[in-house]
Amino acid sequence: MKELKELKSRLRNCLHTILELEPDLDDIELSHDLRDEFGMLKMLIERINEMELVEADVARIESATANFLEELQLPMSHVKFTAEKRRFLQ
C-alpha cells in the first residue's frame, strides 16, 4: 500500500512538472501540438488514485519526463532570451 502511494506521488510529480510549463510553452511553436496533450495530462492527474502502478512504469514515465524537459531546453532558452530582450528594450 505504501509503495503504491509512493508510485502515485512520483507519477503526479511528473505530470505536474510538465503542466507547470504550459504557460511558457504558449510562446513557442510547439504549443498547438501540445494543447490536447495537456488536456490529457490533466485528466490523468484526476484519475491517478484509480490507477494500479508498478515501479517499471513509473520509472519509464520519469525518464520520459526528463527527456522531454531536456528537449525543451533549447526552444525555451530562445523564449526566455526574447522575453528578456523585449523587457530590456522597454
C-alpha positions in Angstrom: 0.0 0.0 0.0 2.8 2.4 0.9 4.7 1.5 -2.2 1.6 2.2 -4.4 1.1 5.6 -2.7 4.7 6.5 -3.4 4.4 5.4 -7.1 1.3 7.6 -7.5 3.1 10.5 -5.8 6.0 10.2 -8.3 3.7 10.0 -11.2 1.7 13.0 -10.0 5.0 14.9 -9.7 6.0 14.1 -13.3 2.6 15.3 -14.6 2.6 18.5 -12.5 6.2 19.2 -13.7 5.1 19.1 -17.3 1.8 21.0 -16.7 3.7 23.8 -15.0 5.4 24.5 -18.3 2.0 25.1 -20.1 2.1 28.9 -19.9 5.7 29.1 -21.1 5.0 26.7 -24.0 2.4 29.0 -25.4 5.3 31.2 -26.5 6.9 28.5 -28.7 5.7 27.0 -32.0 5.1 23.6 -30.4 2.2 24.8 -28.2 -0.6 24.0 -30.7 0.7 20.4 -30.9 0.8 20.1 -27.2 -2.5 21.6 -26.2 -4.5 18.4 -26.5 -1.8 16.6 -24.6 -2.0 19.0 -21.7 -5.8 18.2 -21.5 -5.0 14.5 -21.4 -2.4 15.0 -18.6 -5.0 17.0 -16.6 -7.4 14.1 -16.9 -4.7 11.6 -15.9 -4.0 13.6 -12.7 -7.6 13.3 -11.7 -7.6 9.6 -12.2 -4.3 8.7 -10.5 -6.0 7.4 -7.4 -7.8 4.8 -9.5 -4.6 3.5 -11.2 -2.6 0.4 -10.4 1.0 1.2 -11.0 4.3 -0.7 -11.0 7.8 0.6 -10.5 8.9 -0.1 -14.1 6.0 2.1 -15.5 6.7 5.0 -13.2 10.4 4.8 -13.9 9.7 4.9 -17.6 7.5 7.9 -17.2 10.1 9.7 -15.0 12.7 9.0 -17.8 10.4 10.3 -20.5 9.7 13.4 -18.4 13.4 14.1 -18.0 13.9 13.6 -21.8 11.0 16.0 -22.5 12.5 18.6 -20.3 15.9 18.2 -21.9 14.4 18.5 -25.4 12.7 21.8 -24.3 15.8 23.4 -23.1 16.8 24.9 -26.5 13.3 26.2 -27.5 12.7 27.5 -24.0 16.0 29.3 -23.8 15.1 31.2 -27.0 11.7 32.2 -25.5 13.5 33.4 -22.3 16.0 35.4 -24.4 13.3 37.0 -26.5 11.3 37.9 -23.4 14.3 39.4 -21.6 15.3 41.3 -24.8 11.8 42.7 -25.0 11.8 43.7 -21.4 15.2 45.4 -21.8 14.1 47.4 -24.7 11.1 48.8 -22.9 
